[in-house]
């Protein structure tokens, strides 16, 4: 809603209040003002000029030389290229030294040899949008009415010193979709009177029944319809003051009669429509539902096909308007119109909303009918429009109104107990203070002890329950004036659970390691719900009863497919180094027909591709590989204190590289995997070399840690022994390390792999693996003989269990 500051001043005395003050007050009162538009875009020194003479430029076919009186001692000569300039006109003249929008300065100049001392302006050149300019002046200069005073300020005459407040209204405050509603609001906020129109009409001796009758077949859709006849009107432009107000509100002036209906729409919030009575086609107005396939050409010259869900105004035979939305082209007011049939009606908001949406046609009228208009203003708005039409277009009003009226105007009574109000707001307001606030709002009430019985006015459809009145009191009293209080009673500070603490530590560690967190949808497509490489294909999908789309119809069973989507999105935008992780839930069920909630399990997954480390100055580049992904997880396990309980075992998993994938077990139970995505899967998903991991986060966090044992720093020296073992290529380093630790007993403290060799000097099917073993007794110094004995036992167990021999 666009609210002209100067127009608002016609209803409320605001001479001592600026537009910015009003915007602040409205916003604090619950009506948000988005922005204040300055209509003057930087123009100055523009006056009303009178064209005394206009002749053809001697050296240019498309230029005219004008002698213009601008209210000074002598007329000035101005060269003008507008096709519609003519002698006798009142025009907007930018004098020498004037400035137009865009900081365009007017200077004395010569055009094709003729002196030009200023510029005759169009409205566009003065900063007015083309869509708001009357069609007669859409091209060429603007011509003022004859009564405009020569030499006066043209910007003032065009209302360009006005400011317009743009209201961002919530759906419940449709009462402020009109100037009267805003006037009520501003008057209440400032504690002032709202001076609203009180229309009076004078009619002739004829009766409306001789001209038209009204019948309604769809009472529920249209409980009130009134038709007023106005004779002997003369169609022409509306006065400048009305045009200015319409343009300030974002509506283009058309003609005096049409402008009046738009003006009253903005003023009262009541949509009206003016038909050309002689083009209407009959003496009957019949309101009914349209027939399926019925058509109408609307005012925008578009043929629209209707259905039985749409309400239409007809002449008894064919539609002449779509009720509450737009009139038809066959009965519109034109320049030769002399008799007006003025419609004022109340339509069901649901019916209008449905038709507007289905037809793809939204108008200022439909927007107001959809949100609900004030039922009490329908007849008053018709009176106001009729009186303005007679004032601006002449003519007489035929006595009486042809009506169909079954409208029951209800104004609910709402009870508000003073003690309850104060308890809710934490205040100590008195009856007199609350009563004064209701008076400022214009609410009538009665007192029942300390209980207010308030009659909600029909213009405020948002007032229905006690809490609505409490809100009205609070916002009018001022939210800033409500005292600050602390909650009573004992408060318990919030704490994180052990699970939440560990989850935060996991996030911090991964982000510190260089991974970015992503959050993807829990809803996915049936295909992706099968999991990564179909890992959960045997599980029954958990489908939504009412999905948004097929792509978001099923609960996910793996985080991996959507991580691939993240990688694709980034790679398609030339972001080739992507390292991400996600913590999220998957949903599992074995029931074909759900009788209980699916199992929700929280998982951790990550994906890495591209460069992991790059140091251009030193020429270093390190691609992501298996050991980068595994190293990140090892660091995470150290952070959580579970590394000693975790094993990485080479394994195979669908969709993963068979030689670069490890199964991760925690205390012997499989909790996930890490490895490279299979090249075929990478190609199918348009990925480059990618490494992936996925872990059961709940199992990881809930793992019971062993008690921490502290040992003193060793005071005695350790002894190290290196061994190089020849084993089959199928024997893993982990298997060797496990045997070494078991055989080494309490004296063996540390085993470190430091070499692997496979080559021409090795027997086929064999490889060499070297370990460094550290022996230590914290209580004494070990002898060589003791170490040799334990070391020999280690070698024997390696040979007997895994067939390992010392390399010669």
Beta strands, then each sheet from edge to edge (+ up, - down):
strand 1: 2-4
strand 2: 32-38
strand 3: 44-56
strand 4: 64-69
strand 5: 76-80
strand 6: 90-100
strand 7: 104-105
strand 8: 109-111
strand 9: 114-116
strand 10: 119-121
strand 11: 143-144
strand 12: 163-168
strand 13: 203-207
strand 14: 213-216
strand 15: 224-231
strand 16: 272-276
strand 17: 284-289
strand 18: 295-297
strand 19: 303-305
strand 20: 311-314
strand 21: 319-322
strand 22: 326-327
strand 23: 340-346
strand 24: 396-399
strand 25: 402-405
strand 26: 413-417
strand 27: 444-448
strand 28: 451-455
strand 29: 516-517
strand 30: 523-524
strand 31: 554-555
strand 32: 578-588
strand 33: 599-609
strand 34: 611-615
strand 35: 620-623
strand 36: 646-650
strand 37: 656-666
strand 38: 669-677
strand 39: 690-696
strand 40: 719-728
strand 41: 748-757
strand 42: 766-775
strand 43: 805-806
sheet 1: 1+ 12- 2+
sheet 2: 5+ 4- 3+ 6- 7+
sheet 3: 5+ 4- 3+ 6- 10+
sheet 4: 5+ 4- 3+ 6- 11+
sheet 5: 8+ 9-
sheet 6: 13+ 24+ 15- 23+ 16-
sheet 7: 13+ 24+ 15- 25+
sheet 8: 14+ 17+ 20- 21+ 22-
sheet 9: 18+ 19-
sheet 10: 26+ 28- 27+
sheet 11: 29+ 32+ 33- 39+ 38- 37+ 36-
sheet 12: 30+ 31-
sheet 13: 34+ 35-
sheet 14: 41+ 42- 40+ 43-
end
